[in-house]
Amino acid sequence: MKTSNQTESRITKKDINSVFWRAFTINASFNYERQMSQGFVYSMLPVLKKLYPDKEQMKEALKRHSEFFNVTPMASTLVMGITAAMEEQNARNREFDVNSINAVKASLMGPLSGIGDSVFWGTLRPLAGGIACSLALTGNVLAPIIFLLLFNVPNVLCRYYCMHMGYKMGTSFLGQIEKSGIMQKVFSAASIIGLLVIGGMVASMVSVNLGLSIGSGETAISINDVINGIMPKMLSLLATLGIFRLIRKGMKVNYILVGIIVLSILGTWIGIF
C-alpha cells in the first residue's frame, strides 16, 4: 500500500499542524466508556473536513473514530499522523478497506502506551520532579519552572515530530519499527533509567529515622546508626518496598497516606521515631 507522500497529497502541512495543536486537548473529554475517542475526533477534524466534503462520508469518518481509543497523550500524535495518511488513501480510493484504519489504531495503542508511559510517566516525570524537588529543598524559586521545562519541552517536541513523522511514513512505520527492533531497545532503556531514578529518589527523599538507642548518656549507641552502618538507607528502602507491596495488593493510596501520617505521629509521640 502506498503512503501519502508517494502520491499527490490533499493534506497540507497547515492541516497537520492544526491536528497537532488540537491534540493537546485529547484528555479534555476523557470518559470511562470510550476514554479519549472524543478528543481524538476533535483533533482529527481539520483533516477529516478537508478529505470528506460530502456529509455522508464525513458522518462515516466521525462514527469510525468515535470508537474506544486510549494511548499515552504524548504518543497520540503518531497515531493521528498514520490515521491521517490512511484516511487520505481512503478518500482517494473508495475500495480502500476502512476497517484497517481502526485495526491499526487498536494495534498501536498497547505498544505506544507501553513506551510512552515508561518514558514520560515512569522516567521523565520522576526525573524532572526529583531535580525540581532537590532545587526546592535548597530554596531555589526556579524549581517549578525547571520542572515544567524539563517535562514539557520533550513532551511538545515528541508530539510535534511524531505527528509529522506518522503522516509522512504512513503505515510503513509499523513494519520499520518491527524490523529495526527499536521498540524493545526503548523498553529496556526506559526500564533501566526508571529504576535508577526511583532508586536515587528513595535514597534522597524517603527518610525513616529511629529515635531508639542502646544504653544512655554519651555511651548510648543509636540503633539508626547501627542499621545505616550495615546498609545506608536500609529503613527507607524497606518502607518503600512495604508501601509498594500494599499497592500491589490493591490497597488505596489515600488509605496508605493516612496510615503513614497516623504511624508517624504515634511513633514520634511514643519515641520510636
C-alpha positions in Angstrom: 0.0 0.0 0.0 1.5 3.4 -1.0 2.0 6.0 1.7 0.6 9.5 1.4 4.0 11.1 0.4 4.2 8.9 -2.7 1.1 10.4 -4.4 -0.4 13.8 -4.7 -1.4 14.9 -1.2 -4.7 16.6 -0.3 -3.5 17.3 3.2 -1.2 20.3 3.7 1.4 21.0 6.5 -1.1 23.5 7.9 -3.7 20.8 8.3 -1.2 18.5 10.1 -0.2 21.4 12.4 -3.8 22.1 13.2 -4.2 18.5 14.3 -1.0 18.8 16.4 -2.4 21.8 18.3 -5.8 20.2 18.8 -4.1 17.1 20.1 -3.3 18.9 23.4 -7.0 18.6 24.3 -7.2 14.8 23.8 -7.9 14.3 27.5 -10.3 17.2 27.8 -13.4 15.0 27.3 -12.0 11.8 28.8 -14.7 9.3 29.8 -14.6 5.7 31.1 -16.7 4.3 28.2 -14.5 5.3 25.2 -11.8 7.2 27.0 -10.0 9.5 24.5 -12.2 8.9 21.5 -13.9 12.3 21.6 -10.6 14.1 21.9 -9.2 12.1 19.0 -12.2 13.0 16.8 -11.8 16.7 17.7 -8.1 16.6 16.9 -8.7 14.9 13.6 -11.4 17.3 12.4 -9.2 19.6 10.2 -8.0 16.6 8.2 -11.4 14.9 8.0 -13.2 18.1 6.9 -10.6 18.5 4.1 -10.9 14.9 2.9 -14.7 14.5 3.2 -16.7 17.5 2.0 -19.6 15.1 1.5 -21.8 14.9 4.6 -22.4 11.2 4.5 -18.7 10.4 4.1 -18.0 12.8 7.0 -20.6 11.0 9.2 -18.9 7.7 8.5 -15.5 9.1 9.4 -16.8 10.6 12.6 -18.5 7.4 13.6 -15.4 5.4 12.7 -13.2 7.4 15.1 -15.8 7.5 17.9 -14.8 4.0 18.9 -12.7 3.3 22.0 -9.2 4.9 22.0 -6.6 5.2 24.7 -2.9 5.9 24.4 -0.2 7.9 26.2 -1.1 11.5 25.2 2.4 12.3 24.2 2.4 9.5 21.7 -1.1 10.1 20.4 0.0 12.3 17.6 1.9 9.4 15.9 -1.4 7.5 15.7 -3.1 10.7 14.4 -0.4 11.1 11.7 -0.7 7.5 10.5 -4.5 7.8 10.6 -4.5 10.9 8.5 -2.4 9.1 5.9 -4.8 6.2 5.8 -7.9 8.5 5.7 -6.3 10.2 2.7 -5.9 6.9 0.9 -9.5 6.1 1.7 -10.7 9.4 0.3 -8.6 8.8 -2.8 -9.6 5.2 -3.3 -13.1 4.2 -2.2 -12.1 0.5 -2.5 -9.8 1.0 0.5 -10.6 -1.2 3.5 -11.8 1.3 6.1 -11.7 -1.4 8.8 -7.9 -1.4 8.6 -7.9 2.2 10.0 -9.3 1.2 13.4 -7.3 -2.0 13.3 -4.1 -0.1 13.0 -5.2 2.3 15.7 -6.0 -0.6 18.0 -2.7 -2.3 17.3 -0.7 0.8 18.1 -2.5 1.6 21.4 -0.7 -1.1 23.5 2.9 -0.7 22.3 2.8 3.1 22.2 1.3 3.2 25.7 4.0 0.9 27.0 6.8 3.1 25.5 5.1 6.4 26.3 4.2 5.5 29.9 7.7 4.2 30.6 9.5 7.2 29.0 7.2 10.1 30.1 5.4 8.9 33.3 7.9 6.4 34.5 11.2 8.1 33.7 10.9 11.8 32.6 8.4 13.0 35.2 10.1 11.4 38.2 13.5 12.7 36.9 12.2 16.2 36.4 10.3 16.0 39.8 13.4 14.8 41.6 15.6 17.6 40.1 12.9 20.2 40.9 12.4 18.9 44.5 16.2 19.0 45.1 16.2 22.6 44.0 13.1 23.4 46.0 14.7 22.0 49.2 17.6 24.5 48.8 15.1 27.3 48.4 15.5 27.9 44.7 12.4 29.7 43.4 13.1 28.4 39.9 12.3 24.8 40.9 8.7 24.7 39.5 9.9 26.4 36.3 12.7 23.9 35.9 10.2 21.0 36.4 7.8 22.4 33.7 10.7 22.9 31.2 12.3 19.5 31.8 8.9 17.7 31.4 7.2 19.8 28.8 9.9 20.6 26.2 10.5 16.9 25.4 6.7 16.4 25.6 5.9 19.1 23.0 8.8 18.1 20.7 7.7 14.4 20.8 4.1 15.4 19.9 5.2 17.6 17.0 7.7 15.3 15.4 5.5 12.2 15.9 2.7 14.0 14.2 4.6 14.8 11.0 6.6 11.5 11.0 3.4 9.5 11.4 1.8 11.2 8.4 4.9 11.1 6.2 5.7 7.4 6.9 2.1 6.2 7.0 1.5 2.5 7.8 5.0 1.6 6.7 6.1 2.9 10.1 4.9 -0.3 11.8 6.9 -2.6 9.6 10.1 -0.5 10.1 9.7 -0.4 13.9 9.3 -4.2 14.0 12.3 -4.8 11.7 14.7 -2.4 13.5 14.0 -3.7 17.0 13.8 -0.2 18.3 10.8 -0.8 20.4 12.4 -3.5 22.6 15.5 -1.3 23.0 13.4 1.6 24.1 11.6 -0.6 26.6 14.9 -1.8 28.1 16.5 1.6 28.3 13.4 3.2 29.8 13.2 0.4 32.4 16.8 0.8 33.4 16.7 4.6 33.6 13.4 4.5 35.5 14.8 2.1 38.1 17.9 4.3 38.6 15.8 7.4 39.0 13.5 5.7 41.5 16.4 4.3 43.5 18.0 7.7 43.7 14.7 9.3 44.8 14.2 6.6 47.5 17.7 7.3 48.9 17.4 11.1 48.9 13.8 11.8 49.6 12.5 8.9 51.8 13.6 9.4 55.3 13.0 6.9 58.1 15.0 7.7 61.3 14.6 5.7 64.5 14.9 7.6 67.8 15.8 4.4 69.8 19.2 3.8 71.3 21.1 1.2 73.3 22.5 2.5 76.6 22.3 6.0 78.0 24.4 9.2 78.1 27.4 9.7 76.0 27.9 6.0 75.5 24.5 5.4 74.0 24.5 3.7 70.6 21.9 4.9 68.1 20.1 1.9 66.5 19.6 4.1 63.4 23.4 4.5 63.1 23.9 0.7 63.5 21.4 0.0 60.7 22.9 2.6 58.4 26.3 1.1 59.1 25.1 -2.2 57.9 23.4 -0.7 54.8 22.8 3.0 54.3 19.1 4.0 53.9 18.0 0.4 54.6 14.9 1.6 56.5 14.0 3.9 53.6 14.2 1.0 51.2 12.2 -1.3 53.5 9.5 1.4 53.9 9.3 1.9 50.1 9.1 -1.8 49.4 6.4 -2.2 52.1 4.3 0.6 50.5 4.8 -0.9 47.1 3.6 -4.3 48.4 0.4 -2.7 49.8 -0.3 -1.0 46.5 0.2 -4.4 44.7 -2.3 -5.9 47.0 -4.9 -3.3 45.9 -4.9 -1.0 48.9 -5.9 2.5 48.0 -3.2 5.2 48.0 -5.3 7.5 50.2 -5.5 4.8 52.9 -1.8 4.3 52.7 -1.1 8.1 53.1 -3.4 8.3 56.1 -1.7 5.3 57.6 1.7 6.9 57.2 0.6 10.1 58.9 -1.0 8.2 61.8 2.0 5.9 62.2 4.4 8.9 62.1 2.5 10.8 64.7 2.1 7.8 67.1 5.8 6.7 66.5 7.1 10.2 67.3 4.8 10.5 70.4 6.0 7.1 71.8 9.6 7.9 70.9 10.2 5.3 68.2 10.9 7.9 65.6 
